[in-house]
Amino acid sequence: MTEVLDGDAGGTVDTGEVGRPRRDAGEPRLVDQDLADRLLAQAQDSGVELLGEGGLLSQMTKAILERSLTVELTHDLGYEQGDPAGAGSGNSRNGTTRKRLATEAGHIDLDVPRDRNGTFAPQTVRKGQRRLDGVDKLVLGLYARGMSVRDIQTQLKETFDLDVSPDLVSKITDGVLEEVKEWQSRPLDTVYPVIFLDAIVCKVRHEGSVRNKAAHLAVGVDADGRKEVLGIWVETAEGASFWLRVMNELKARGVEDVLIVVCDGLTGLPAAVTACWPAAIVQTCIVHLVRASLRWVNYKDRKRVTTELRKIYNAPTETAARAALDAWTSSDVGKDYPAIKRQWEAAWEQVIPFFAFAPEVRKVIYTTNMIESINYQLRRISKTRGHFPNDDALIKLLYLGCREMGRTDIRGREGRGGRSNYNWKLALNQFDVMFPGRLDRA
């Protein structure tokens, strides 16, 4: 099952089968109930299993594929088998070649028809093809859910009786790298009201040693309130030059304006954002700032500290928030943890932008919760790896995870599944007032 996250931060999650769109009621059934019953009865009478090598499904797959190949050859030659019109045509049938093919129903041995001139190029099962496309999709789906290469090999053997080597699994997953390159360079929308930036830290082998690297994700929210992963960038250290490169890349892909960028106090990011989009506002994620503050706090004092911090970010106005922060110095917890106030003061210019909006809208922009739902899924699939052999392997897995969630938007607009945040229309109207004319191109 592939998970398609809802468009809002706390929304529901819909599920659907990978690669299987729901069938409309008007679509014809190619196999009616009576035929299915007869096939099952014959299999049971003959002692044939439903699944596995030699099972009913594999026999049906073999028969259908071979029939399709025969029809293709007939079309290629231009005459039916045994038709006298084929005499003197310059080409004719020339028996069959045995090919072992991996399918979702297990391994099957196909008899592939040949022509005498060797020009027949079938499309049902292409020359050199050793597995159906469904097997590749199956492997990619399992990989995207965090299963290791060895686990996938075991799963395919136990479930489908398929003998797939670890090298083949790696080859299949590596085949997605070209798709990743296309995705990382695809055109983007002209205007994004909000872009969220966050990172997942993973272990990656680099120059003979394993080190922590941050995979940075940019998630854009379009004018309809739908989330889309704009790109993934892997970097050992953050800085102004790195973020300027990321912002310039987004701009080169078509992003001409961003209203608000929400991030986790990333070094050098505000300067990079304003260099590309001078009118953009940088908002620090309050949730991340609170978490950073709690690193200073003994466990027994956490409840008291969070209560005092809540007075700051839940204040009705910026003036009231500043007064609450100033009161920190004389409070009991403030005397015990003075470093927290210094931390908030250092980030204050990026803390206060959300106070210009209504309380309902603040929840949309002051936290990276809209990206945390995506990161939660990606952390779940990446934590099963001890470490990644290189940056490409990490990006490949994260991309496949995004694709499974329906967040890649690589072909048309279908990658933006899910509903928008229920407060989004209210937020959009306030954005239009606060940023007059800037949403007209969205």
C-alpha positions in Angstrom: 0.0 0.0 0.0 1.3 3.5 -0.8 0.6 6.2 1.7 -0.6 9.5 0.3 -0.4 12.1 3.0 -3.2 14.6 3.4 -2.4 18.2 2.5 -2.8 19.5 6.1 -0.4 19.0 9.0 -2.8 17.0 11.1 -5.0 15.5 8.4 -6.1 12.0 7.7 -4.1 9.5 5.7 -5.6 7.9 2.6 -4.1 4.6 1.3 -4.3 2.9 -2.1 -2.5 0.1 -3.9 0.8 0.9 -5.8 0.1 1.3 -9.5 -3.5 0.2 -9.2 -6.0 3.0 -9.7 -9.5 2.3 -8.4 -11.7 0.7 -11.1 -14.7 2.7 -12.3 -18.0 1.0 -12.1 -18.4 1.3 -15.9 -15.1 -0.4 -16.7 -15.7 -3.9 -18.3 -14.6 -7.0 -16.5 -12.4 -9.0 -18.9 -12.7 -12.1 -16.7 -16.3 -12.9 -15.7 -17.2 -14.7 -12.5 -18.2 -18.0 -14.3 -14.8 -18.2 -16.1 -12.9 -17.5 -12.9 -14.9 -20.2 -11.1 -14.2 -22.7 -13.8 -10.5 -22.0 -13.7 -10.3 -22.3 -9.9 -12.3 -25.6 -10.0 -10.0 -27.0 -12.7 -6.9 -26.0 -10.7 -8.3 -27.6 -7.5 -9.2 -30.8 -9.3 -5.7 -31.0 -10.8 -4.0 -30.1 -7.5 -2.5 -26.9 -8.9 -1.8 -24.1 -6.5 -3.0 -20.6 -7.1 0.4 -18.9 -6.6 4.0 -19.8 -7.1 5.9 -21.3 -9.9 3.6 -23.6 -12.0 0.6 -22.2 -10.2 -2.7 -21.1 -11.9 -1.7 -17.4 -12.1 1.7 -18.2 -13.6 0.1 -20.5 -16.2 -2.4 -17.8 -17.1 0.4 -15.3 -17.3 2.4 -17.6 -19.6 -0.6 -18.3 -21.9 -1.5 -14.6 -22.2 2.0 -13.4 -22.9 2.7 -16.2 -25.4 -0.6 -15.4 -27.2 0.3 -11.7 -27.3 3.7 -12.5 -28.7 2.2 -14.7 -31.4 -0.3 -11.9 -32.4 2.6 -9.4 -32.5 4.6 -11.7 -34.9 1.6 -12.2 -37.1 1.1 -8.4 -37.3 4.9 -8.0 -38.0 4.9 -10.6 -40.8 1.6 -9.5 -42.3 -0.1 -12.9 -42.6 -1.6 -15.6 -40.4 0.2 -18.8 -39.6 -0.4 -21.3 -42.4 -1.7 -18.6 -44.8 -0.4 -19.3 -48.4 0.0 -15.6 -48.8 3.1 -15.9 -46.7 4.9 -17.9 -49.4 7.6 -15.8 -51.0 7.1 -12.9 -48.6 10.8 -12.9 -47.7 10.3 -13.7 -44.1 8.5 -16.5 -42.1 8.1 -18.0 -38.7 11.1 -19.9 -37.4 10.0 -21.7 -34.2 10.4 -20.4 -30.7 13.1 -19.6 -28.2 12.8 -20.5 -24.5 13.1 -17.5 -22.1 12.9 -17.5 -18.4 11.0 -14.5 -17.2 10.4 -13.1 -13.6 6.9 -12.0 -13.0 4.7 -11.1 -10.0 3.3 -14.6 -10.3 6.8 -16.2 -10.0 9.2 -17.4 -12.7 7.7 -18.6 -16.0 9.3 -20.2 -19.0 8.1 -18.4 -22.2 8.3 -19.8 -25.7 9.0 -16.6 -27.6 8.3 -16.9 -31.4 11.0 -16.1 -33.9 11.2 -15.0 -37.5 13.7 -16.3 -40.0 15.2 -12.9 -40.7 15.7 -12.1 -37.0 14.0 -8.7 -37.4 11.0 -9.3 -35.0 11.2 -6.9 -32.1 8.4 -7.8 -29.7 7.0 -5.2 -27.3 5.0 -7.5 -24.9 8.3 -9.0 -23.7 11.2 -7.1 -25.2 14.5 -8.6 -26.4 16.8 -9.0 -23.5 14.0 -8.4 -20.9 14.2 -10.9 -18.1 11.4 -9.6 -15.8 8.1 -7.9 -16.2 7.8 -4.2 -15.4 5.6 -5.2 -12.4 8.6 -6.9 -10.7 10.6 -3.6 -10.9 7.6 -1.7 -9.4 7.4 -4.3 -6.7 11.1 -4.0 -5.8 11.0 -0.2 -5.8 7.9 -0.2 -3.7 9.5 -2.5 -1.1 12.7 -0.5 -1.2 10.8 2.8 -0.7 9.2 1.3 2.4 12.7 1.0 4.0 13.4 -2.7 3.3 17.0 -3.6 2.8 18.3 -5.3 -0.4 18.6 -8.6 1.5 15.1 -8.2 3.0 13.6 -7.6 -0.4 15.4 -10.7 -1.8 13.9 -12.8 1.1 10.4 -11.3 0.7 10.2 -12.0 -3.0 11.4 -15.6 -2.5 8.9 -16.3 0.3 5.9 -14.5 -1.2 6.3 -14.9 -5.0 8.9 -17.7 -5.2 11.2 -15.4 -7.1 14.9 -15.8 -7.0 16.3 -12.3 -7.2 19.9 -11.6 -6.5 21.0 -8.6 -4.3 22.9 -7.2 -7.3 19.7 -7.3 -9.4 17.7 -5.4 -6.6 20.5 -2.8 -6.5 20.4 -2.5 -10.3 16.6 -2.0 -10.3 16.8 0.7 -7.6 19.8 2.4 -9.3 17.6 2.7 -12.4 15.6 5.4 -10.7 18.6 7.7 -10.5 17.8 9.2 -14.0 14.3 9.8 -12.8 15.7 11.6 -9.7 17.8 13.9 -11.9 14.7 14.7 -14.0 12.7 15.4 -10.8 15.5 17.6 -9.3 15.5 19.8 -12.3 11.8 19.9 -13.2 10.1 23.3 -13.6 8.3 24.7 -10.5 5.5 27.2 -9.9 6.1 30.9 -10.3 5.0 31.8 -6.8 4.8 29.7 -3.5 3.1 31.4 -0.6 5.1 29.3 1.8 8.2 27.1 1.6 9.3 25.0 4.5 12.9 23.9 4.9 14.0 21.0 7.2 16.7 18.3 7.3 17.1 14.6 8.1 20.5 13.6 9.4 21.8 10.2 8.1 25.1 8.4 8.1 26.8 8.4 4.7 30.2 7.0 3.7 32.5 9.7 2.5 36.2 9.3 1.6 36.6 6.1 3.5 34.8 7.1 6.7 31.2 7.3 7.8 29.9 10.7 8.8 26.7 12.4 9.5 25.2 14.3 6.6 22.0 16.4 6.5 19.5 15.7 3.7 17.7 19.1 3.3 14.2 19.1 2.0 12.3 22.0 0.6 8.5 21.6 0.7 6.5 24.2 -1.2 2.8 25.0 -0.4 1.0 26.2 -3.6 -1.9 28.6 -3.8 -4.3 25.7 -3.3 -2.6 24.8 0.0 -1.1 21.5 -1.3 2.3 20.3 -0.4 5.0 19.3 -2.9 8.6 18.3 -2.2 10.6 20.7 -4.4 14.0 19.0 -4.0 16.5 17.2 -1.8 20.1 18.4 -1.1 22.7 16.6 0.8 25.4 18.6 2.6 27.8 18.0 5.5 27.8 21.6 6.7 25.3 24.3 6.3 26.3 27.9 5.4 25.4 30.9 3.4 27.1 29.6 0.2 25.2 26.3 0.4 21.8 27.9 1.0 22.5 30.5 -1.7 23.1 27.7 -4.2 19.8 26.0 -3.2 17.9 29.2 -3.5 19.4 30.0 -6.8 18.6 26.5 -8.1 14.9 27.0 -7.1 14.8 30.4 -8.7 16.4 29.0 -11.9 13.6 26.3 -12.0 11.0 29.0 -12.1 10.3 30.2 -8.5 10.1 34.0 -9.0 8.7 34.8 -5.6 8.1 33.3 -2.1 6.1 35.1 0.6 7.4 33.2 3.7 10.2 30.7 4.2 9.8 28.7 7.4 12.9 27.0 8.7 14.8 25.8 11.8 17.3 28.7 12.4 19.6 27.4 9.7 22.9 29.2 9.4 23.2 31.6 6.5 19.6 31.0 5.3 18.0 34.4 5.9 20.8 36.1 3.8 20.4 33.6 1.0 16.6 34.0 0.9 16.7 37.8 0.8 19.4 37.6 -1.9 17.1 35.7 -4.2 13.7 37.0 -3.1 14.3 40.4 -1.4 10.6 40.7 -0.3 10.4 37.3 1.3 10.0 36.8 5.1 12.0 34.3 7.0 10.1 32.7 9.9 11.8 30.5 12.5 10.0 27.4 13.4 8.8 27.9 16.9 8.5 24.2 17.6 12.2 23.7 16.8 13.2 26.7 18.9 11.3 25.3 21.9 13.0 21.9 21.4 16.4 23.7 21.2 15.6 25.5 24.4 14.7 22.3 26.2 18.2 20.9 25.6 19.3 23.2 28.4 16.7 22.0 30.8 16.6 19.2 33.4 13.8 16.8 32.8 12.0 17.7 36.0 11.8 21.3 35.0 10.6 20.8 31.4 6.9 21.4 32.2 7.7 24.7 34.0 9.9 25.9 31.1 7.4 25.0 28.4 4.6 26.8 30.3 6.7 30.0 30.4 7.8 29.7 26.8 4.1 29.3 25.7 3.4 32.7 27.2 5.9 34.1 24.6 4.7 32.5 21.3 1.0 32.4 22.3 1.0 36.1 23.1 -1.7 38.1 21.3 0.8 40.7 19.9 4.5 41.2 19.3 4.6 43.7 22.1 3.1 41.2 24.6 5.5 38.6 23.4 8.5 40.9 24.0 7.2 41.6 27.5 6.9 37.9 28.2 10.4 37.3 27.0 11.7 40.2 29.1 9.9 38.8 32.1 11.9 35.6 31.7 14.9 37.1 33.5 12.9 37.6 36.8 11.0 34.4 36.6 12.0 31.3 38.6 12.9 29.3 35.6 14.5 32.3 33.9 17.0 32.5 36.8 17.8 28.8 36.5 18.1 28.9 32.7 19.3 32.3 31.5 20.8 30.9 28.3 17.3 30.2 26.9 16.5 34.0 26.8 19.8 34.7 24.9 18.8 32.0 22.5 15.4 33.5 21.8 16.8 37.0 21.6 19.3 35.9 19.0 16.5 34.5 16.8 14.0 37.3 17.7 13.8 38.9 14.2 12.8 35.6 12.7 10.5 34.7 15.6 8.1 37.7 15.3 6.8 37.8 11.7 3.9 35.4 12.5 2.5 37.9 15.0 1.2 40.0 12.1 -1.4 37.3 11.3 -4.6 36.0 13.0 -4.1 33.1 15.5 -5.6 30.6 13.0 -3.1 31.6 10.3 -0.1 31.6 12.7 -0.5 27.8 13.1 0.0 27.5 9.3 3.3 29.4 9.2 5.1 29.4 12.5 5.9 25.7 12.6 7.4 23.1 10.2 4.7 20.6 11.2 3.6 20.6 7.5 6.9 19.2 6.6 7.3 17.1 9.8 4.6 14.7 8.5 6.8 14.0 5.5 10.0 13.8 7.4 8.4 11.3 9.8 7.8 8.9 7.0 11.3 9.5 5.5 13.0 8.9 8.9 11.1 5.7 9.3 12.4 4.3 6.0 16.0 5.6 6.4 16.6 4.4 10.0 16.7 0.8 8.8 20.0 1.5 7.1 23.2 1.5 9.1 24.7 3.9 6.7 24.5 4.8 3.0 27.4 4.1 0.6 27.2 7.6 -1.0 25.0 10.6 -1.4 23.2 9.2 -4.4 22.0 6.2 -2.4 20.5 8.5 0.3 18.8 10.8 -2.2 17.5 7.7 -4.1 15.8 6.3 -1.0 14.3 9.6 0.1 13.0 10.3 -3.5 11.3 6.9 -3.6 9.8 7.6 -0.2 8.5 10.9 -1.5 7.1 9.2 -4.6 5.3 6.6 -2.5 3.7 9.5 -0.5 2.6 11.2 -3.7 4.8 14.3 -3.1 7.1 14.3 -6.1 4.8 15.9 -8.7 7.1 14.6 -11.5 4.4 14.1 -14.2 1.7 16.8 -14.3 -0.1 17.7 -11.1 -0.9 14.3 -9.8 2.0 14.4 -7.3 0.1 16.9 -5.1 -2.5 14.5 -3.8 -4.5 15.2 -0.7 -6.6 18.1 0.6 -5.4 21.5 1.6 -5.2 22.7 5.2 -8.6 23.6 6.5 -7.3 27.0 7.5 -5.6 27.6 4.2 -8.2 29.7 2.5 -8.2 32.0 5.5 -4.4 32.2 5.4 -4.5 32.8 1.6 -6.8 35.8 2.0 -4.7 37.3 4.7 -1.6 36.8 2.6 -3.3 38.6 -0.3 -3.9 41.6 2.0 -0.4 41.5 3.6 1.4 41.0 0.3 -0.8 42.9 -2.3 -0.4 41.7 -5.9 2.2 39.1 -5.2 -0.1 36.1 -5.4 -1.6 37.2 -8.8 0.9 35.1 -10.7 0.3 32.0 -8.5 
